[in-house]
């Protein structure tokens, strides 16, 4: 599995928005080029209804692991007038999202994220190894976007 943690530029000026979009294009190219299952996650500084986000999903062959769930802002979540979902977890085909959760912020104004995924070998929910039925490989990622160095 390939995992890309990404923190793009804050698009408050046209030049910064262009840099953010270039980073998202690079992530889409990487996702499209790899033969491994892929997870792209982090502070992408883009909302789910943005054309740049749609391009990332479409051109990278990715899907939003938080799509269809309750709306949960990931930035300014304590101040609803400005609350936005700009942190994302995206996965490629062949990656089964078993659970995705947002927890409390840890040293940041962004929440901690937890992702439980299982790989689907050839699209099958499980596979055989030496004649024995084996559960698909599983992986748990816990991610915190820190504003300052962690004491850990």
Backbone bond lengths (Angstrom), bond angles and torsions (degrees), N, CA, C in turn:
res aa  C-N    CA-C-N  psi(-1)  N-CA   C-N-CA  omega(-1)  CA-C   N-CA-C  phi
1 X - - - 1.439 - - 1.519 108.18 -
2 X 1.316 115.38 140.17 1.465 121.86 175.22 1.520 107.32 -105.54
3 X 1.332 116.68 131.27 1.454 122.72 179.65 1.520 108.15 -121.28
4 X 1.328 115.52 125.77 1.458 121.06 178.57 1.518 108.52 -117.09
5 X 1.323 116.80 113.86 1.454 122.38 172.92 1.520 107.56 -93.49
6 X 1.317 116.14 128.28 1.451 119.97 -171.32 1.528 110.53 -135.81
7 X 1.328 116.16 134.08 1.462 122.45 172.85 1.521 106.03 -128.97
8 X 1.327 115.72 103.67 1.463 120.17 -175.94 1.528 110.99 -88.19
9 X 1.321 114.71 171.07 1.466 121.64 -179.75 1.523 111.59 -66.60
10 X 1.301 115.06 150.92 1.453 122.40 175.61 1.521 107.45 -78.78
11 X 1.322 120.09 118.75 1.471 121.97 -170.02 1.531 114.64 -83.05
12 X 1.318 117.65 56.73 1.464 120.30 -177.55 1.529 112.39 -88.03
13 X 1.316 117.58 -15.35 1.468 122.97 176.28 1.522 108.02 -129.02
14 X 1.329 118.34 152.91 1.472 120.32 -178.60 1.543 113.58 -54.08
15 X 1.313 117.58 -39.96 1.466 120.11 179.24 1.520 112.57 -65.74
16 X 1.326 116.69 -38.63 1.466 120.71 178.25 1.526 110.83 -70.41
17 X 1.334 116.81 -37.75 1.468 120.33 176.41 1.527 109.90 -62.43
18 X 1.317 116.83 -39.61 1.469 121.00 178.31 1.529 110.69 -63.64
19 X 1.351 117.09 -42.02 1.467 120.67 177.65 1.528 111.02 -64.11
20 X 1.338 116.64 -40.21 1.465 120.00 176.94 1.523 110.77 -61.32
21 X 1.332 115.90 -46.72 1.460 120.19 -179.21 1.520 111.66 -63.75
22 X 1.329 118.06 -36.68 1.470 121.16 176.91 1.522 110.96 -64.65
23 X 1.347 117.01 -39.27 1.467 120.33 177.35 1.525 110.60 -64.61
24 X 1.334 117.10 -40.44 1.464 120.60 178.43 1.529 110.80 -66.26
25 X 1.329 117.06 -38.98 1.467 120.51 176.49 1.526 110.79 -62.72
26 X 1.335 116.59 -40.04 1.463 120.31 176.91 1.514 112.40 -63.19
27 X 1.336 116.53 -39.17 1.470 120.71 177.38 1.525 110.21 -65.00
28 X 1.333 117.17 -40.64 1.474 120.74 178.53 1.525 110.45 -63.81
29 X 1.322 117.12 -42.58 1.474 120.74 178.28 1.523 110.84 -61.89
30 X 1.337 116.51 -42.78 1.466 120.27 179.54 1.525 110.62 -63.50
31 X 1.324 117.14 -43.50 1.465 120.81 179.83 1.525 111.05 -63.98
32 X 1.312 116.29 -41.32 1.460 120.78 -179.26 1.528 111.45 -68.03
33 X 1.334 117.03 -33.77 1.466 121.32 -174.45 1.532 113.81 -81.24
34 X 1.318 117.99 -23.16 1.461 119.19 -175.30 1.524 111.32 -84.04
35 X 1.319 114.97 147.61 1.461 120.59 174.75 1.522 110.70 -95.03
36 X 1.327 116.45 -6.88 1.458 121.46 179.83 1.527 110.58 -85.76
37 X 1.325 117.83 153.47 1.458 119.14 169.48 1.530 107.80 -59.20
38 X 1.326 117.08 145.12 1.451 119.70 -174.24 1.521 111.89 -133.74
39 X 1.335 114.37 144.78 1.458 123.03 173.06 1.527 106.76 -123.40
40 X 1.320 116.37 126.98 1.470 122.70 173.41 1.513 105.70 -114.34
41 X 1.322 116.89 123.63 1.458 118.77 -177.95 1.513 110.69 -145.92
42 X 1.309 114.68 156.36 1.455 120.19 175.72 1.509 112.93 138.88
43 X 1.313 113.96 -168.92 1.459 122.83 178.31 1.523 107.22 -84.85
44 X 1.321 116.10 95.97 1.464 121.00 -177.40 1.526 111.71 -87.79
45 X 1.323 117.65 -5.77 1.467 122.51 -179.93 1.522 112.02 50.51
46 X 1.331 114.68 44.58 1.460 121.66 178.85 1.531 107.31 -149.78
47 X 1.323 116.92 139.87 1.458 120.33 179.60 1.532 110.01 -88.20
48 X 1.338 117.80 159.70 1.459 120.56 -178.09 1.531 114.83 -62.09
49 X 1.322 117.84 -20.76 1.467 119.64 -179.56 1.529 113.01 -96.15
50 X 1.322 116.95 9.46 1.461 121.57 179.88 1.531 111.68 -79.49
51 X 1.327 118.47 141.27 1.467 120.78 174.62 1.532 112.24 -58.39
52 X 1.329 117.73 -33.67 1.469 120.53 179.05 1.529 110.75 -65.64
53 X 1.337 116.94 -37.55 1.461 121.02 178.28 1.531 110.22 -68.35
54 X 1.320 115.94 -43.34 1.464 120.74 177.99 1.529 110.95 -59.70
55 X 1.323 116.45 -42.08 1.479 120.92 177.77 1.524 111.22 -62.14
56 X 1.345 116.65 -42.80 1.463 121.15 178.94 1.524 110.30 -58.46
57 X 1.327 117.07 -47.47 1.466 120.41 179.50 1.527 111.33 -63.10
58 X 1.310 116.18 -49.11 1.464 121.72 -175.86 1.527 111.86 -65.85
59 X 1.326 117.40 -50.77 1.460 120.77 -175.74 1.524 112.63 -75.51
60 X 1.329 117.31 -25.56 1.461 120.35 179.36 1.515 113.23 -91.93
61 X 1.345 117.36 -7.53 1.460 119.92 -177.00 1.519 111.12 65.13
62 X 1.324 117.16 33.55 1.461 122.60 -176.41 1.523 110.46 -105.91
63 X 1.334 115.31 162.75 1.460 119.73 173.08 1.519 108.58 -131.27
64 X 1.304 115.15 151.84 1.458 123.64 -176.54 1.525 109.22 -82.90
65 X 1.329 117.37 115.67 1.466 121.26 -178.50 1.521 112.41 -68.56
66 X 1.334 117.66 -18.04 1.461 120.74 178.93 1.524 112.86 -97.32
67 X 1.320 117.94 -1.84 1.467 121.12 -178.63 1.518 110.02 -62.92
68 X 1.330 115.64 141.31 1.456 120.92 177.11 1.511 114.27 79.13
69 X 1.309 118.18 -2.14 1.464 121.24 178.02 1.525 108.37 -95.25
70 X 1.312 115.97 171.69 1.460 119.14 176.27 1.516 109.51 -54.35
71 X 1.328 115.64 145.12 1.458 119.14 177.87 1.511 108.57 -70.18
72 X 1.320 114.75 123.40 1.455 120.57 178.55 1.518 108.61 -130.12
73 X 1.311 117.15 112.23 1.456 118.17 177.81 1.524 110.32 -68.66
74 X 1.302 115.90 148.08 1.458 120.72 -179.98 1.521 112.19 -116.12
75 X 1.310 116.63 -3.12 1.461 120.74 177.01 1.522 107.34 -136.86
76 X 1.322 116.39 135.79 1.471 122.81 -177.37 1.534 110.44 56.87
77 X 1.322 116.20 35.06 1.460 120.52 -175.33 1.532 113.39 -65.27
78 X 1.312 117.71 -18.12 1.472 119.98 178.44 1.527 112.12 -89.38
79 X 1.331 116.52 -7.84 1.467 121.02 -179.38 1.520 107.72 -125.22
80 X 1.338 116.26 86.86 1.457 123.15 -170.14 1.524 115.94 -53.36
81 X 1.327 120.73 -34.56 1.468 116.76 179.98 1.532 113.53 -60.37
82 X 1.328 117.31 -26.89 1.474 120.52 -179.54 1.529 113.32 -109.16
83 X 1.315 117.83 -1.40 1.466 121.31 -173.87 1.521 112.28 -62.93
84 X 1.333 115.95 130.17 1.467 123.00 -178.90 1.521 110.52 -136.80
85 X 1.310 116.58 154.29 1.470 120.51 169.67 1.521 107.46 -99.56
86 X 1.334 115.80 101.49 1.463 121.18 179.74 1.527 111.53 -118.27
87 X 1.332 116.89 -4.50 1.462 121.77 174.62 1.521 107.15 -99.51
88 X 1.311 116.17 137.73 1.459 119.65 -171.89 1.522 112.02 -138.27
89 X 1.322 114.31 156.98 1.459 123.83 170.85 1.519 105.72 -127.99
90 X 1.320 115.66 115.21 1.462 121.93 -178.72 1.515 108.69 -118.42
91 X 1.320 116.86 142.70 1.465 121.11 -178.57 1.516 110.27 -132.62
92 X 1.318 114.42 154.08 1.464 120.75 177.72 1.524 109.99 -91.09
93 X 1.340 116.91 166.82 1.465 119.52 173.60 1.534 109.26 -57.21
94 X 1.313 115.86 149.49 1.464 119.97 -178.59 1.516 112.29 89.77
95 X 1.328 116.70 -0.27 1.455 121.40 177.41 1.521 107.80 -116.08
96 X 1.304 115.99 116.34 1.464 121.73 -179.28 1.524 108.66 -95.79
97 X 1.323 116.51 116.74 1.467 121.35 178.54 1.520 107.63 -82.15
98 X 1.321 116.00 113.58 1.462 120.18 179.04 1.515 111.52 -88.70
99 X 1.325 116.62 -34.07 1.460 120.18 178.18 1.521 108.27 -159.26
100 X 1.317 115.65 140.78 1.463 121.49 171.03 1.521 105.89 -137.00
101 X 1.310 115.87 131.44 1.458 119.92 -176.65 1.515 109.75 -142.18
102 X 1.310 115.21 149.87 1.453 121.82 174.95 1.512 107.94 -111.05
103 X 1.326 115.71 131.11 1.451 120.84 -179.01 1.510 110.94 -111.66
104 X 1.311 116.51 -166.34 1.455 120.19 -178.59 1.534 111.31 -71.53
105 X 1.331 116.74 153.09 1.466 119.38 175.41 1.532 110.29 -62.52
106 X 1.309 115.84 144.54 1.454 121.54 177.91 1.526 106.39 -126.83
107 X 1.322 117.39 95.06 1.456 121.52 179.39 1.514 113.78 70.34
108 X 1.328 117.76 26.33 1.457 121.16 -175.60 1.521 110.07 -156.21
109 X 1.332 116.01 170.38 1.462 120.13 172.02 1.531 110.38 -94.13
110 X 1.328 116.56 12.90 1.465 123.17 177.06 1.526 108.37 -116.68
111 X 1.338 118.07 146.99 1.460 119.68 179.15 1.530 111.75 -75.68
112 X 1.301 114.39 158.93 1.460 120.95 172.07 1.529 107.73 -74.50
113 X 1.314 117.72 144.00 1.455 121.02 178.63 1.517 111.67 -115.82
114 X 1.320 115.40 145.90 1.468 120.78 176.09 1.515 107.79 -129.35
115 X 1.322 115.47 132.42 1.456 121.78 -179.19 1.515 109.02 -132.27
116 X 1.319 116.44 123.87 1.462 121.98 172.80 1.517 106.79 -109.45
117 X 1.317 116.61 120.25 1.458 120.82 179.79 1.517 109.97 -126.48
118 X 1.307 114.81 156.69 1.457 121.91 173.37 1.517 106.69 -129.68
119 X 1.301 116.76 140.66 1.455 121.46 178.33 1.511 109.34 -84.63
120 X 1.303 116.24 142.66 1.452 121.58 179.60 1.525 108.48 -111.22
121 X 1.333 118.87 93.14 1.460 120.28 178.52 1.519 110.21 -59.70
122 X 1.320 116.11 118.91 1.462 122.74 179.50 1.533 112.11 54.00
123 X 1.312 116.77 30.69 1.458 120.34 177.29 1.517 114.11 79.62
124 X 1.328 118.48 -1.09 1.464 121.21 -178.55 1.526 110.28 -86.39
125 X 1.335 118.47 146.45 1.456 120.15 179.95 1.522 113.10 -72.08
126 X 1.311 118.90 -18.48 1.459 122.25 176.19 1.526 106.84 -152.57
127 X 1.329 116.97 173.79 1.455 118.72 -178.92 1.521 109.99 -141.50
128 X 1.329 115.40 164.76 1.458 120.38 179.59 1.513 110.23 -102.56
129 X 1.322 115.95 138.30 1.452 122.58 177.11 1.518 106.97 -132.95
130 X 1.323 116.49 115.38 1.467 122.15 -177.46 1.530 111.90 52.85
131 X 1.340 115.83 41.87 1.449 120.72 176.24 1.517 114.86 80.84
132 X 1.333 117.51 -3.04 1.457 120.66 179.56 1.528 109.79 -103.33
133 X 1.311 116.55 136.06 1.461 121.21 176.90 1.528 107.83 -75.41
134 X 1.311 116.83 126.20 1.454 122.36 -174.50 1.523 109.73 -122.72
135 X 1.298 116.40 139.04 1.472 120.24 176.67 1.520 109.40 -64.23
136 X 1.301 116.06 150.39 1.466 120.14 -179.80 1.524 110.12 -66.59
137 X 1.319 116.57 150.44 1.471 120.02 179.07 1.525 110.66 -60.93
138 X 1.328 116.53 141.75 1.463 122.02 -178.25 1.524 109.96 -123.57
139 X 1.329 114.43 153.98 1.455 121.46 -179.50 1.517 108.14 -145.71
140 X 1.329 116.64 138.41 1.455 120.88 175.11 1.527 107.76 -119.71
141 X 1.333 116.37 128.64 1.459 122.49 177.24 1.517 108.26 -115.62
142 X 1.309 116.04 132.32 1.462 121.11 172.91 1.516 105.84 -122.03
143 X 1.331 115.89 121.32 1.454 121.15 -171.84 1.518 110.19 -123.90
144 X 1.313 116.23 132.54 1.455 122.30 172.96 1.518 107.81 -123.54
145 X 1.318 116.08 130.47 1.461 121.63 176.92 1.520 106.93 -95.14
146 X 1.319 115.83 104.89 1.453 120.60 -173.45 1.515 111.77 -96.03
147 X 1.302 116.19 137.72 1.461 122.02 176.87 1.532 109.83 -83.62
148 X 1.299 117.14 -27.51 1.465 121.35 -179.15 1.526 107.90 -135.42
149 X 1.312 117.73 162.75 1.476 119.53 -177.58 1.519 112.52 -56.71
150 X 1.315 114.71 139.93 1.450 121.06 178.26 1.519 110.37 -84.47
151 X 1.341 118.62 145.07 1.454 120.29 177.43 1.526 112.55 -74.24
152 X 1.334 117.48 -5.42 1.473 120.33 -177.98 1.507 112.30 -71.77
